[in-house]
Amino acid sequence: MPSICIHNATVVAGYAQMPESAVLIEDDSVVDVFSERRFAQRHFSPGDEIIDAKGEYIVPGLIDSHIHGIGGFGTEDLSTDSILHMSERLSRFGVSAFCPTLYPMSEEDMKAGIKAIVKAMGKEKGAIVQGVHLEGPFISPARLGVQREEFVQAVDLDLMHRLWEASEGHIVNMTVAPELKGMRELALYCNKMGIVLQAGHTNATYENMLEGMQAGIRHSTHLFNAMSSLHHRNPNAVGAVLIQPDLCCEIIADGRHVHPDLIRLLVRDKPDTNIVLVTDALKPTEQSEGPFFANGEEVYLDDKIFHRKADDVIAGSSLTMVEGLKNLVTFGIPLEVAVKMASSNPARILKLQRMGEISPGYFADLTVLSQNFSVRFSIVRGKFVYAA
């Protein structure tokens, strides 16, 4: 099979920027990364595809582990076709893999949504579906955001098992409130099944968060949003994430969900390996015309943030991963650190094999970006899935 070589590029691998470099792809994998000098000395077969990146960036394919929808397609559609449309749309924004995220719903709808996601796996034409992210239903009624209260539930191990069976083993991550009664038993069950638990939509005290960590809840959902705030007498959920270096966290880098100075503080004081860029993007993200709906309710877009029309509560973001990457750099985060937050960190935390790095033996999931962060083209598993 012919090789693909992208040369004259700045390779950003999450630990450094390597200008004047080349990446060699065979089948679905990266087989070599080398200098432009070595490229000039290398022999290629007549059928090989040689691409001049003209100094632009090559970054690992971006991984969005918390996304509800894009382009008018969403997980709440309970439709495999919608998940596949999301896959295609996301490749335009440099995303090579994603975890479609389900809201709390009735058990019947949650199982239907899970099954729709699982049926899409292996049929994608763009970003790869890694599995399901369940944002609930075992979350706090005191920290709903726009989650619908009628579908939020107390911990129920039997229900969890039924959701797991519906997923055929493909629930990757799950947002839970650590303070709920029965959470330790749920955490032990999920750890056994390989599900990464994230503290979110939680009213936890600091002690609740530490107990959650002991039970295996080591990640957190959209830090600062929909969780108990930092207080000088009780650090609460936000304080736990800031204080405990081993507690990983998502961040929505749209500049509105979290102030840029707080993001800089987070990167300064927390290991940058434990911070994950997500979009929390809603179904109408990049949708050209309204009215807009998400999670069965009408929303409107104001300054790149979706609000629920009924009460103006923030409903989610219209962020894309490549915009988030650009924003992080604009906020003063080094590019290689921002790339780590968007690729290798989610891959490691979610235990995604051979993903998130540009190294021999890893999947050839690559995005070529211009200097102003527009996506020139995306490659997933060695195949071009988008070209500008």
SVG drawing of the C-alpha trace seen along z (x, -y; Angstrom):
<svg xmlns="http://www.w3.org/2000/svg" viewBox="-40 -38 60 44">
<polyline fill="none" stroke="black" stroke-width="0.4" points="0.0,0.0 1.4,-3.5 2.8,-5.6 1.8,-9.2 4.6,-11.6 3.8,-15.1 7.0,-17.2 8.1,-20.8 5.9,-20.9 6.1,-22.0 5.2,-18.9 3.6,-19.6 3.6,-16.5 2.4,-17.7 5.9,-18.0 7.7,-20.2 7.5,-21.9 9.7,-20.4 10.0,-22.7 11.2,-21.5 10.0,-17.9 8.1,-15.2 5.7,-12.4 5.5,-9.1 2.2,-7.2 1.7,-3.6 -1.7,-1.9 -3.4,-3.3 -0.3,-4.2 2.6,-6.6 5.8,-4.7 8.4,-7.5 8.9,-11.2 12.1,-12.8 13.8,-16.0 13.5,-17.8 17.1,-17.0 16.4,-13.3 13.3,-13.7 15.6,-15.1 17.7,-11.9 14.9,-9.5 13.7,-7.3 10.0,-7.1 8.1,-4.8 6.3,-6.3 2.9,-5.6 3.7,-7.3 1.8,-10.6 4.1,-13.5 2.5,-16.5 4.3,-19.8 2.8,-21.4 4.6,-24.7 5.6,-25.2 2.2,-24.6 1.5,-22.7 0.9,-18.9 -0.9,-18.1 -2.4,-14.8 -6.0,-14.5 -8.1,-16.3 -10.2,-14.2 -13.5,-15.7 -14.6,-13.6 -17.6,-15.7 -19.9,-16.8 -23.6,-16.6 -23.9,-17.6 -23.0,-19.8 -24.5,-21.0 -28.1,-20.3 -27.3,-16.7 -27.2,-15.5 -27.2,-12.6 -30.7,-13.4 -31.9,-12.4 -31.4,-8.8 -30.3,-8.2 -27.3,-6.4 -27.5,-8.6 -27.1,-11.7 -24.0,-10.2 -22.5,-9.6 -23.3,-13.1 -21.5,-14.3 -18.5,-12.2 -18.4,-13.9 -18.9,-17.4 -16.3,-17.0 -13.5,-16.1 -13.8,-19.6 -12.6,-20.9 -9.6,-18.7 -11.4,-16.1 -10.3,-12.5 -12.2,-10.9 -15.1,-11.8 -17.3,-10.5 -21.0,-11.4 -22.4,-12.6 -25.9,-11.7 -28.1,-13.8 -30.1,-12.2 -33.3,-10.9 -35.9,-8.2 -34.3,-4.8 -35.9,-3.8 -34.5,-6.9 -31.1,-6.5 -30.8,-2.9 -32.0,-3.9 -29.4,-6.7 -26.6,-4.4 -27.6,-1.8 -27.6,-4.4 -24.1,-5.4 -22.8,-1.8 -24.4,-1.1 -22.4,-4.0 -19.1,-2.5 -17.2,-1.2 -19.3,-3.0 -17.8,-6.5 -16.6,-8.6 -14.9,-11.1 -14.0,-11.2 -14.0,-7.9 -16.7,-7.2 -14.8,-6.0 -17.8,-5.1 -20.5,-6.7 -20.1,-9.5 -23.1,-9.5 -23.6,-12.9 -25.8,-11.5 -28.3,-10.4 -26.7,-10.1 -26.0,-13.8 -27.1,-16.4 -30.5,-18.1 -28.8,-21.1 -26.4,-21.5 -28.5,-20.7 -27.4,-23.4 -29.9,-22.7 -30.2,-19.0 -33.8,-18.0 -34.7,-17.4 -37.3,-14.7 -34.6,-12.4 -32.0,-12.9 -32.0,-9.8 -30.6,-8.4 -27.8,-5.8 -29.3,-2.6 -26.9,0.2 -29.4,2.3 -30.1,-0.6 -26.4,-1.1 -26.0,2.6 -28.9,2.3 -27.2,-0.8 -23.9,1.1 -25.6,4.0 -27.2,1.7 -23.8,0.3 -22.2,3.7 -19.3,2.6 -18.8,-0.8 -19.4,-3.3 -16.1,-5.1 -16.8,-7.8 -19.6,-8.9 -20.3,-12.1 -21.5,-11.5 -22.0,-13.5 -19.6,-11.9 -21.8,-12.9 -24.8,-10.8 -25.7,-7.8 -24.5,-4.6 -21.8,-6.3 -19.0,-4.1 -20.7,-1.0 -21.4,-2.5 -17.8,-3.6 -16.5,-0.2 -18.8,1.3 -17.7,-1.2 -14.0,-0.8 -14.5,3.0 -16.0,2.3 -13.3,-0.2 -15.6,-3.2 -13.8,-6.5 -15.8,-8.4 -15.9,-12.2 -17.2,-14.4 -19.7,-16.9 -23.1,-18.4 -22.1,-18.0 -22.7,-19.8 -19.9,-17.8 -18.0,-19.0 -14.2,-18.8 -14.5,-15.6 -17.0,-14.1 -14.5,-14.7 -11.6,-13.0 -13.9,-10.0 -14.7,-9.9 -11.1,-9.9 -10.5,-7.0 -13.3,-5.1 -11.8,-5.8 -13.4,-9.1 -10.3,-10.7 -11.6,-13.0 -14.0,-16.0 -16.5,-17.5 -16.3,-21.1 -14.4,-22.5 -15.9,-25.5 -19.3,-24.9 -22.2,-23.1 -20.2,-22.2 -19.9,-23.5 -17.6,-26.6 -14.4,-27.2 -14.9,-28.6 -12.1,-29.4 -13.7,-27.3 -14.7,-24.4 -12.8,-24.0 -15.7,-22.0 -15.5,-20.4 -13.7,-23.3 -11.1,-23.5 -10.5,-19.7 -9.7,-19.8 -7.3,-22.8 -5.7,-21.3 -5.4,-17.6 -2.8,-17.3 -4.0,-13.7 -7.6,-14.8 -7.9,-15.4 -10.4,-18.0 -12.2,-19.1 -12.1,-22.7 -14.3,-24.6 -12.0,-27.1 -14.5,-29.4 -13.5,-32.4 -17.1,-32.6 -17.7,-29.4 -14.4,-30.1 -12.4,-33.3 -9.1,-33.1 -7.1,-34.2 -8.6,-31.2 -7.4,-28.9 -3.9,-30.4 -4.0,-29.9 -5.1,-26.3 -2.3,-25.5 0.2,-27.2 -0.7,-25.3 -1.9,-21.9 0.0,-19.3 -0.8,-20.2 -1.0,-16.5 -4.2,-16.3 -6.2,-19.0 -8.5,-18.1 -9.9,-20.5 -13.6,-19.8 -16.3,-21.7 -19.6,-20.6 -21.0,-21.7 -24.7,-21.4 -26.7,-20.2 -27.1,-23.6 -23.4,-24.3 -22.4,-25.5 -26.1,-25.3 -26.8,-28.1 -30.5,-28.9 -32.8,-28.7 -34.8,-28.1 -32.3,-26.1 -33.1,-23.2 -31.0,-21.2 -32.1,-18.5 -35.7,-19.0 -35.8,-22.7 -35.4,-25.9 -32.0,-27.7 -30.6,-30.9 -27.0,-31.8 -25.5,-34.9 -21.8,-35.7 -21.0,-32.0 -22.9,-30.6 -26.2,-28.8 -28.8,-29.8 -32.1,-28.2 -34.8,-30.5 -37.2,-29.8 -35.0,-31.2 -31.7,-32.4 -29.6,-29.7 -26.4,-28.8 -27.1,-25.6 -23.8,-24.8 -21.2,-26.0 -20.9,-26.5 -17.1,-25.8 -15.2,-23.6 -12.0,-21.9 -9.9,-23.8 -11.4,-27.1 -10.6,-25.9 -7.0,-25.2 -6.7,-28.6 -8.3,-30.2 -5.9,-28.5 -2.9,-29.9 -4.5,-33.3 -4.9,-33.1 -1.1,-32.5 -0.9,-28.8 2.0,-27.4 0.9,-25.6 2.5,-22.3 0.6,-22.4 -2.6,-23.3 -2.2,-20.4 -1.5,-18.0 -4.8,-19.2 -6.7,-18.4 -5.1,-15.1 -2.7,-13.1 -4.3,-14.0 -7.8,-12.7 -6.3,-9.7 -4.3,-8.7 -7.1,-9.6 -9.7,-7.7 -7.4,-4.8 -7.6,-5.2 -4.9,-3.0 -2.4,-4.3 -4.0,-7.7 -3.1,-11.3 0.6,-11.4 2.6,-11.6 5.0,-8.8 5.8,-5.5 3.3,-2.9 0.5,-5.3 -2.6,-5.6 -2.2,-8.1 -4.8,-10.5 -3.4,-13.9 -4.6,-17.4 -2.7,-19.9 -3.4,-23.5 -2.4,-26.8 -0.6,-29.4 -4.0,-31.0 -5.5,-27.6 -7.7,-26.9 -7.9,-23.2 -6.2,-22.4 -7.0,-18.7 -7.7,-15.9 -6.4,-12.3 -8.0,-9.5 -6.5,-6.1 -4.3,-7.0 -7.2,-8.2 -8.1,-11.7 -11.5,-12.5 -11.5,-16.3 -9.6,-18.7 -10.3,-22.5"/>
</svg>
